[in-house]
Amino acid sequence: MNRVAAIGLALVAILGGLGLGMFAAAASHSAASSPANSGLVAAAGSALPSAQSVPSATEPSIEPSSGPSASPSASATPTPKPTPALVPAPLTGRLVTPAVAARHPIAVMIDDLSPARPQSGFSSASIVWQAPAEGGIPRYMMVFQENIPTDVGPVRSSRYYYIAWAAELRALYVHAGGSPQALATLRAKGQGQLVYNADQFRWGSQFRRIATRFAPHNLYTTGKQLIRIGQLQGVKDGAIKWPWTFGRDLAPELRPTGGRIEVSYLANKIRYDYDARTNTYLRSNSSEKKQIDAATGTRVAPKNVIVMLMHFGPLGDDTHHHRLEATVVGSGPAWIATNGKTIQGTWKKTSLTSATRFFDKKGKPVVLTVGQTFVQVMPYGSSMTFKAGKAPAPLVRPVGMTAF
């Protein structure tokens, strides 16, 4: 073979190889782009998942998403924090946290002469006691438990029978001085035996005198300062055993319209007007058409009003002050107003530290409405009026409706 022929054969071989390569590439592209026409072909032609998309054998996988990238809805949802269970507050029945229900009660003596009005603290109190203090002039004792008040006052002096009511709860008992009988009791049993003695004469730094009133009607404190006194005395929160029971508000369509309670002390006449809309008793007194809490500006309007008769007599310790003593342990008549209705029953207190309890005519414990209670302690022979409200119209059931 000559040299020219050899070169020609080499060119033919090169061109032939290029042609075969181009044909193979075209065939491969056609096969890759043609749709699968059976499951078998689809399985055979599917690409294997990449190493990044294969779950690790040691790492738990999150629920797979349907798309090529993770959807926002597929991300882990934070676990909600559990809500603490609510329990009834012992003195009002309101639902509160267990920590609030265990707060140690605080009882504060409050002035009720006209220069002291309007007083501060009513709206935060769980129970408010009112009784004669000197010659028939009344005084309050506000009992705080689930609520921490802002301003409280004017703070006044102690009496023995108020200690007996505060002793029902071993309360921190707040006052400014007192009768000789009361002070002797507090010296002997004011370290937790009956109450915890919080006399302003000892804890003066936790009180203040306001400039807008004259003494002794200008002594004030706050809930936080009273809690501080309790802490310094070693008062501990804990479970409170209290026998009063509470029920829900009466349905609006079952509440009476109107109704009034009036009681008179020597220096203050109290009136309650039942308000069906709020199921409360709107309170008024001799110098205030509408009694308000000076700390909050809100109307004084308890859910329950109790009037009880008790024997009072001269204490005889000081002819100038005309202080009183009372038969605080015992029993007597009582009128209990709640849900717009007033029933007559009895009150009973079996010992100095036992709770004052209230019963209906059949001797069954009364059920109060959830909320605040005012207790009016009246001497026998006091002027009292109970006017019933107008009964609600009977419910009319549509014809054909079956009662269940």
TORDO-194155 format. One line per field, with one value per residue (C-alpha): residue in one letter; y negated, z negated, x negated; residue number from 1. Coordinates in Angstrom, 1 decimal. Each point is the difference from the previous one (the first is absolute). Example, Ala and Ser with C-alpha at 12.3 -4.5 7.8 and 13.67 -1.06 7.14 Angstrom:
BEGIN
code: c(A_S)
north: c(4.5_-3.4)
up: c(-7.8_0.7)
east: c(-12.3_-1.4)
pos: c(1_2)
//
This chain:
BEGIN
code: c(M_N_R_V_A_A_I_G_L_A_L_V_A_I_L_G_G_L_G_L_G_M_F_A_A_A_A_S_H_S_A_A_S_S_P_A_N_S_G_L_V_A_A_A_G_S_A_L_P_S_A_Q_S_V_P_S_A_T_E_P_S_I_E_P_S_S_G_P_S_A_S_P_S_A_S_A_T_P_T_P_K_P_T_P_A_L_V_P_A_P_L_T_G_R_L_V_T_P_A_V_A_A_R_H_P_I_A_V_M_I_D_D_L_S_P_A_R_P_Q_S_G_F_S_S_A_S_I_V_W_Q_A_P_A_E_G_G_I_P_R_Y_M_M_V_F_Q_E_N_I_P_T_D_V_G_P_V_R_S_S_R_Y_Y_Y_I_A_W_A_A_E_L_R_A_L_Y_V_H_A_G_G_S_P_Q_A_L_A_T_L_R_A_K_G_Q_G_Q_L_V_Y_N_A_D_Q_F_R_W_G_S_Q_F_R_R_I_A_T_R_F_A_P_H_N_L_Y_T_T_G_K_Q_L_I_R_I_G_Q_L_Q_G_V_K_D_G_A_I_K_W_P_W_T_F_G_R_D_L_A_P_E_L_R_P_T_G_G_R_I_E_V_S_Y_L_A_N_K_I_R_Y_D_Y_D_A_R_T_N_T_Y_L_R_S_N_S_S_E_K_K_Q_I_D_A_A_T_G_T_R_V_A_P_K_N_V_I_V_M_L_M_H_F_G_P_L_G_D_D_T_H_H_H_R_L_E_A_T_V_V_G_S_G_P_A_W_I_A_T_N_G_K_T_I_Q_G_T_W_K_K_T_S_L_T_S_A_T_R_F_F_D_K_K_G_K_P_V_V_L_T_V_G_Q_T_F_V_Q_V_M_P_Y_G_S_S_M_T_F_K_A_G_K_A_P_A_P_L_V_R_P_V_G_M_T_A_F)
north: c(0.0_-3.3_-3.0_-1.9_3.0_0.4_-3.6_0.3_3.1_-1.8_-3.0_2.3_1.7_-3.3_-1.3_3.3_-0.1_-3.6_1.0_3.0_-2.2_-2.6_2.6_1.6_-3.4_-0.8_3.4_-0.5_-3.5_1.4_2.8_-2.4_-2.5_2.4_0.5_3.3_2.1_2.6_0.3_2.2_-2.6_-2.7_2.0_0.8_-3.5_-1.7_-1.6_1.2_-2.5_-2.0_0.7_-3.3_1.2_3.4_-0.1_0.8_3.3_-1.7_-3.3_0.0_-1.4_-2.7_0.8_-0.2_-2.9_0.5_-2.5_-0.4_-2.3_0.0_-1.7_-2.5_2.1_2.9_-1.7_1.2_-1.8_-1.3_1.8_-2.4_-0.8_1.7_-2.4_0.4_1.4_-2.5_0.6_-1.9_-2.8_1.0_-3.2_-0.9_3.1_-1.8_2.1_-0.8_1.9_2.2_-2.4_-2.9_2.3_0.6_-3.6_-0.7_-2.3_-3.6_-1.8_-3.8_-2.2_-3.0_-3.3_-0.8_-3.5_-2.4_-1.8_3.4_0.5_1.1_2.8_2.0_3.7_1.2_1.3_2.3_1.5_3.6_-0.6_-3.3_-0.1_-3.0_-0.3_-2.7_-1.0_-3.0_-1.0_1.5_-1.7_2.7_1.2_2.3_3.0_0.8_3.5_0.4_3.4_0.6_-3.7_-2.3_-3.5_-3.2_-2.7_1.1_-2.3_-2.0_2.6_-0.1_1.7_3.6_1.4_3.5_1.3_-0.9_2.0_2.9_-0.3_-0.3_3.0_2.2_-0.3_-0.6_-3.1_-2.7_-2.5_-3.6_-2.9_-3.1_0.5_1.2_0.5_1.3_3.3_0.4_-1.0_2.5_2.8_-0.9_-0.1_3.5_1.7_-2.2_2.1_2.4_1.5_-2.0_-2.5_-1.6_-3.4_-2.8_-3.1_-3.3_-1.0_2.7_0.1_-3.7_0.0_2.0_-2.7_-3.7_-3.1_-1.8_-3.8_-0.3_1.2_-0.7_2.5_2.6_0.4_-0.1_3.1_2.2_3.0_2.3_3.7_0.4_-1.7_2.3_3.1_-1.3_-0.2_3.6_1.2_-1.7_1.8_3.4_0.3_2.9_0.6_3.3_1.8_-1.8_1.9_-2.0_1.4_-2.5_1.4_-1.9_0.5_-1.6_-3.1_0.4_-0.2_-3.6_1.0_1.5_-3.0_-2.3_-3.7_-2.5_0.8_-1.9_0.6_-2.8_0.1_-2.8_-0.6_-3.0_-1.9_1.6_1.3_2.7_0.8_2.7_-0.1_3.3_-0.4_2.9_-0.8_0.6_2.2_-2.2_-2.2_-3.7_-1.5_-3.5_-1.7_-3.1_-2.3_1.6_0.5_2.6_1.5_0.4_1.4_-3.0_2.2_1.1_-2.4_3.0_0.4_2.2_2.8_3.4_3.2_1.0_-1.9_1.5_-1.7_1.6_-1.1_0.2_-1.1_-3.1_-1.7_-2.5_1.3_-2.2_-0.5_-3.7_-2.2_-2.6_2.2_2.1_3.1_3.1_3.7_2.6_3.6_1.1_3.7_1.4_-0.3_-2.3_-1.1_-0.7_-1.2_1.2_-1.8_1.5_0.2_-2.6_2.0_-0.4_2.9_0.0_2.5_0.1_-0.6_2.2_-0.3_2.8_-1.2_-2.9_1.5_1.7_-1.6_-1.9_2.1_-0.7_2.4_-0.2_0.7_3.7_-0.1_0.6_-2.1_-2.8_-0.1_-3.4_-1.4_0.0_-3.4_-2.4_0.1_-2.9_1.0_-2.6_0.7_-1.8_-0.4_1.4_-2.6_-1.6_-1.5_2.4_0.1_2.8_-0.7_2.8_-0.7_0.7_3.7_0.6_0.8_3.7_1.5_0.7_3.3_0.1_2.2_3.5_-0.3_2.9_-0.6_2.2)
up: c(0.0_0.9_-2.3_1.5_-0.4_-3.6_-0.8_1.7_-2.0_-3.3_0.9_0.7_-3.4_-1.9_1.8_-0.7_-3.7_-0.3_1.7_-2.3_-3.1_1.2_0.6_-3.5_-1.7_1.9_-0.9_-3.7_-0.1_1.6_-2.6_-2.9_1.1_1.1_-2.6_-1.9_1.3_-2.9_-3.7_0.7_2.2_-2.5_-2.7_2.1_1.2_-3.5_-1.4_-3.5_-2.8_-0.8_-3.2_-1.5_0.4_-1.7_-3.7_-2.3_-1.8_-3.3_0.5_-0.2_3.1_0.1_1.9_3.7_2.1_3.4_1.8_0.7_-3.0_-3.5_-0.4_-2.9_-1.3_-0.4_-2.7_-3.6_-2.0_-3.4_-2.9_-1.8_-3.6_-2.3_-1.6_-3.8_-1.2_-1.7_-3.4_-2.0_-2.2_-3.6_-1.0_3.3_2.1_3.0_2.2_-0.7_0.2_-2.8_-1.1_-0.3_-1.8_-2.6_-0.8_-3.7_-0.9_-1.1_-2.2_-0.3_-2.4_1.9_-1.2_0.7_-1.4_2.7_0.3_1.0_3.0_2.7_-1.3_2.1_0.5_0.3_3.5_-0.7_-3.2_-0.1_-3.1_-1.7_-3.6_-1.5_-3.7_-2.7_-1.6_-2.4_-1.2_3.0_2.5_2.6_1.3_2.8_0.2_3.6_0.6_3.0_1.4_3.8_0.9_-1.0_-0.6_1.0_-2.6_-3.2_-2.7_-2.1_-2.4_-3.6_-3.3_-1.1_-2.0_-1.5_2.0_3.3_-1.2_-0.4_3.6_1.3_-2.1_2.1_2.7_-2.3_2.1_0.0_-2.1_0.9_-2.3_-1.7_-3.8_-1.6_-3.1_-3.1_0.3_3.7_-0.6_-2.9_2.2_2.8_-2.3_-1.3_3.2_2.9_1.2_2.0_-2.9_1.0_2.5_1.1_-1.7_2.5_-2.1_1.6_-3.2_0.7_3.8_0.6_3.0_2.0_-0.5_1.0_-0.9_2.9_0.1_1.3_-3.2_-3.7_-2.6_-1.0_3.3_2.2_-0.7_3.2_1.2_3.0_0.7_0.8_-3.2_-2.0_1.7_-1.0_-3.7_0.3_1.4_-2.8_-2.5_1.6_1.5_2.5_2.7_-0.1_0.4_-1.5_-1.5_0.3_-0.3_2.1_3.3_3.3_3.0_3.4_0.9_0.5_3.7_1.0_0.9_-3.5_-2.0_-1.7_0.8_-2.7_-3.7_-2.9_-3.3_-2.6_-3.3_-2.4_-2.4_-2.3_2.4_3.4_1.9_2.6_3.0_2.6_3.3_1.9_3.6_2.2_2.9_-2.0_-2.7_-2.6_-2.9_0.6_-3.3_-1.3_-3.4_-1.9_1.7_3.4_2.3_1.8_-2.1_1.9_-0.6_0.0_1.1_3.2_0.5_0.4_-1.6_-3.1_1.0_-1.7_1.3_-3.5_-2.9_-3.5_-2.9_-3.4_-3.5_-3.0_-3.6_-0.7_-3.3_-1.6_-0.5_-3.1_0.5_0.7_-0.6_2.4_3.2_-0.7_1.5_0.5_-0.5_1.9_-0.4_3.0_-0.8_0.2_2.4_1.0_2.9_3.4_3.4_3.0_3.4_3.2_3.6_-0.8_-2.7_-3.8_-2.4_-3.7_-1.9_-2.8_-0.6_-2.1_-1.4_-2.3_-1.1_0.2_3.0_1.8_3.0_-0.2_1.9_1.4_0.3_1.4_-2.0_0.5_-1.4_3.3_0.9_2.4_3.4_0.9_3.5_1.2_-0.9_-2.8_-3.2_-2.4_-3.6_-1.9_-3.7_-1.8_-3.7_-1.0_0.4_3.1_2.8_3.0_3.1_2.6_3.1_2.5_3.8_2.6_1.1_3.6_2.5_0.5_3.0_2.9_1.8_3.7_0.9_0.7_-1.8_-2.3_-3.4_-0.8)
east: c(0.0_-1.4_-0.3_2.9_2.4_-1.0_0.8_3.3_1.0_-0.9_2.2_2.9_-0.5_0.0_3.1_1.8_-0.8_1.3_3.2_0.6_-0.7_2.5_2.6_-0.5_0.3_3.2_1.5_-0.9_1.6_3.2_0.3_-0.5_2.6_2.7_2.9_0.3_2.8_0.2_-0.7_-2.9_-1.6_0.7_-1.7_-3.0_-0.4_0.5_-3.1_-1.1_0.4_-3.1_-2.0_1.4_3.6_-0.4_0.8_-2.8_0.3_-0.8_2.0_3.8_1.6_2.7_3.2_-1.0_1.2_1.7_-2.1_-3.7_-0.5_1.4_3.4_0.4_2.9_-2.3_-2.1_0.3_2.7_-1.1_1.6_2.4_-0.7_2.6_2.5_0.1_3.3_2.3_1.6_2.6_-1.3_1.0_1.7_1.8_0.2_-1.6_-2.3_-3.6_-3.4_-0.9_-2.7_2.5_2.5_-2.7_-0.8_0.1_3.0_-0.6_2.7_-0.2_2.0_1.5_1.4_3.7_0.5_1.2_-3.5_-1.4_2.3_-0.5_-2.2_-2.5_-0.2_3.6_-0.1_-3.0_1.4_1.4_2.1_0.9_1.3_1.7_1.0_0.3_-3.3_0.5_3.4_1.6_-2.3_-0.8_-3.4_-1.0_-2.3_-1.1_-1.3_-2.2_-0.9_-0.2_-0.5_-2.9_1.4_-1.6_0.8_1.7_1.4_0.5_-1.3_1.5_-0.3_0.8_3.0_0.1_3.0_-1.7_-3.0_2.4_1.1_-3.5_-1.0_2.3_-2.7_-3.1_-0.3_-2.7_2.0_-0.7_0.9_-1.2_0.1_3.2_2.1_-1.9_1.9_-1.0_-3.7_-0.3_1.3_-2.4_-3.0_0.9_1.2_-1.1_-2.9_2.2_2.0_3.1_-1.4_-3.2_-0.2_-0.8_0.3_-0.9_-1.7_-2.6_-0.1_0.3_-2.4_2.6_2.7_0.3_2.1_1.6_0.2_3.5_1.7_-0.7_-0.9_1.1_1.9_-3.1_-2.0_-0.5_-2.0_-0.1_0.4_-3.7_-1.0_2.3_-1.4_-3.5_1.2_1.2_-3.3_-1.9_2.3_-0.6_3.6_0.1_2.5_1.9_3.3_3.0_2.9_3.1_3.6_1.9_1.3_0.6_2.2_0.3_2.0_3.7_0.9_1.0_3.6_0.5_-1.2_2.4_0.3_-0.8_-0.2_-1.7_-1.7_-0.4_-1.8_-0.8_-2.9_-0.3_-2.2_0.7_3.0_-0.8_2.1_-0.3_2.0_0.1_-1.1_1.2_-2.2_-3.2_1.5_-1.6_1.2_-0.9_-1.0_0.7_-0.6_0.9_-2.5_-0.3_2.9_-2.0_-2.8_-3.3_-3.4_-2.4_-2.9_1.7_2.9_2.4_3.4_0.1_2.3_-0.3_1.6_1.2_1.3_0.5_1.6_-0.5_1.3_-2.4_0.0_-2.1_-0.6_-2.4_-3.5_-0.5_-3.7_0.2_3.1_-1.3_-0.2_3.1_-1.5_2.1_-0.3_2.0_1.2_-2.0_0.1_3.5_2.9_2.8_2.3_-1.4_1.3_-1.8_0.4_-1.4_1.2_2.6_1.8_-0.2_0.7_0.1_-2.2_-2.6_-3.7_-2.2_-3.6_-1.0_-3.4_-2.4_-1.8_2.9_1.6_3.3_2.4_3.5_3.0_3.5_3.1_-0.4_-3.5_-1.7_-3.1_0.9_-1.6_-1.4_-0.6_-3.6_-1.5_-0.4_2.0_0.9_1.0_2.0_-0.2_2.8_0.9_3.4_2.6_-1.6_2.1_0.1_2.1_0.1_2.1_0.4_-0.4_2.6_0.0_-1.0_2.7_0.6_-1.7_2.3_-0.7_0.9_2.9_-1.1_-3.4_-0.6_-1.6_-3.0)
pos: c(1_2_3_4_5_6_7_8_9_10_11_12_13_14_15_16_17_18_19_20_21_22_23_24_25_26_27_28_29_30_31_32_33_34_35_36_37_38_39_40_41_42_43_44_45_46_47_48_49_50_51_52_53_54_55_56_57_58_59_60_61_62_63_64_65_66_67_68_69_70_71_72_73_74_75_76_77_78_79_80_81_82_83_84_85_86_87_88_89_90_91_92_93_94_95_96_97_98_99_100_101_102_103_104_105_106_107_108_109_110_111_112_113_114_115_116_117_118_119_120_121_122_123_124_125_126_127_128_129_130_131_132_133_134_135_136_137_138_139_140_141_142_143_144_145_146_147_148_149_150_151_152_153_154_155_156_157_158_159_160_161_162_163_164_165_166_167_168_169_170_171_172_173_174_175_176_177_178_179_180_181_182_183_184_185_186_187_188_189_190_191_192_193_194_195_196_197_198_199_200_201_202_203_204_205_206_207_208_209_210_211_212_213_214_215_216_217_218_219_220_221_222_223_224_225_226_227_228_229_230_231_232_233_234_235_236_237_238_239_240_241_242_243_244_245_246_247_248_249_250_251_252_253_254_255_256_257_258_259_260_261_262_263_264_265_266_267_268_269_270_271_272_273_274_275_276_277_278_279_280_281_282_283_284_285_286_287_288_289_290_291_292_293_294_295_296_297_298_299_300_301_302_303_304_305_306_307_308_309_310_311_312_313_314_315_316_317_318_319_320_321_322_323_324_325_326_327_328_329_330_331_332_333_334_335_336_337_338_339_340_341_342_343_344_345_346_347_348_349_350_351_352_353_354_355_356_357_358_359_360_361_362_363_364_365_366_367_368_369_370_371_372_373_374_375_376_377_378_379_380_381_382_383_384_385_386_387_388_389_390_391_392_393_394_395_396_397_398_399_400_401_402_403_404)
//
